[in-house]
Amino acid sequence: MPLPSLGAGGSSTSIVANSPHSPSSAADFSVRVRDLDIHHPEFAVFVMPGERVPVQVSQVKGDIRLEAADGRVSGSPGDWVWTAPDSVGSYDLSLKVASLDTFKLRAFVMRPSSALDDETLDGYEIGEYPDEPLNDLDVYLPPKGFVQLVSETFDLPVSPRFRLGQFRCKQEGGFPSYVVLREKLLLKLEMILDKLSGRGIHAETLHVMSGYRTPEYNDDIGNGEYSRHIYGDAADIFVDHNPRDGHMDDLNGDGRSDQQDAVWLAGIIDEIDADPANQELIGGMGIYTSNDYHGPFVHVDVRGFKTRWNQ
């Protein structure tokens, strides 16, 4: 469905906080959505129909307003709850301070897993998730919902440097298709790009060679039934910025694109996982070398515990 308008003529609901001070930038406050601290000017969340989504703001300086063209905003200023619409689609929320847009939240209302019909959604083959979670861990429970991907939403931003279509499963089929995508994965991928920028590599995004995989596709390619890709919190990535040629860049400066560049990129991820401040983003990492089908890349996920492998 088309994005709702946030213009003056819309039917948005909002709650306003008043303060004698005006912020000079979005850095004057922090935003927490559900259990996620978000330090980006725009971000996405994936919600169930009718879900109540907490949106909290701290370090507020200035008149602050949360606006949503659809759904319902309730609560007190700086401590809101947005109730999602029942209809599947994407909905924009805007946080305004002193009448300026400072943060945009794009909420994707998902299709519930209960809508699966013979392991398909709208004719799109999903397949079967494992009956029992691995080691009885909640991170291996089947997803509660699926994000609908249509031509209008393919290029929608889900974070400053990633778009929804980058995580689409590679299995055959047109629109609509469906993906599962976890917010914590987006936070970690953005953090990787920040770390790269700090080392002089200013990539616009990461090449996501493989994002979400339906259990059907995952089984077809012979991957393990508990692959993190089927849970939407894993991505196989490489840096393809200079030159943009579909292959890993020479990250370590030795004049070649090879597995050592994947090792170099893996070192960035190790730094992130080693930081106590990032423990909510910790996960698995695998280093992969070139073969006849692809160049070197790194698998990264946010499964909640650390594991490493080479292949």
Secondary structure, 3 states (H helix, E strand, C coil): CCCCCCCCCCCCEEEEECCCCCCCCHHHCEEEECCEEECCCEEEEEECCCCEEEEEEECCCCCEEEEECCCEEEEECCEEEEECCCCCEEEEEEEEECCEEEEEEEEEECEEHHHCECCEECCEECCCCCCCCHHHCHHHCCCCEEEEECCCCCCCEEECCEEHHHHCCCCCCCCCEEECCCHHHHHHHHHHHHHHHHCCCCCCCCEEEECCCCHHHHHHCCCCCCCHHHHCCEEEEECCCCCCCCCCCCCCCCCCCCHHHHHHHHHHHHHHHHCHHHHHHCCEEEEECCCCCCCCEEEEECCCCCEEEEC
